[in-house]
Structures are given as structure tokens and as C-alpha cells.
Amino acid sequence: MKQFIYKSIIAVLAVILIYEFTIGKQIKQLSKQTNYLLTKEGRKEGVSKLRGEIEKATKKERYLSKDDAKLLNNFIKKIKKELRESEN
């Protein structure tokens, strides 16, 4: 009976350790990020970072490569065509 109890305790400790070193760390990181985004200061900082990135993008001479621009243009045309067809 003692062996069963010892093995059970070791198994439970192993499961707890494995959980803490794998899933537990990821859950803690995720909860920190969500707490940061849910605070007023975090949202303000996020908005300011977004504004900074938009400013950088507008200062660039060419944001998309020519191939990417063609691809997006074709995609947008296709979506417009499907939307026009859905109106009928």
C-alpha cells in the first residue's frame, strides 16, 4: 500500500511540474497581455504605438511591392464583382 501512495504522489507531482513548465507559462503570459490591454494605460500606449506605425508607413515611398499591389488589386476587383452579383 505504501508503494501505491508513493507512486501516486510522484505521479501527481510530475503532472503538476509538467503543467507549470509547459502550459502554465503560456497561460501566465496570455493573462499578462490581456490584463495589459484591458487597462486604460495599456490601451493608450497601444493606440500611440499604432499611430507611430501608421506615420512610418505613410512616410515610405512605396508600401507594397508591385507584385503585392497587383495581387491585392485583383482580389479587390473579384470581391467587388461578387458583391455586385449578390445585389441582383
Buried (B, 14 or more C-beta within 10 A) or exposed (E): EEEEEEEEEEEEEEEEEEEEEEEEEEEEEEEEEEEEEEEEEBEEEEEEEEEEEEEEEEEEEEEEEEEEEEEEEEEEEEEEEEEEEEEE
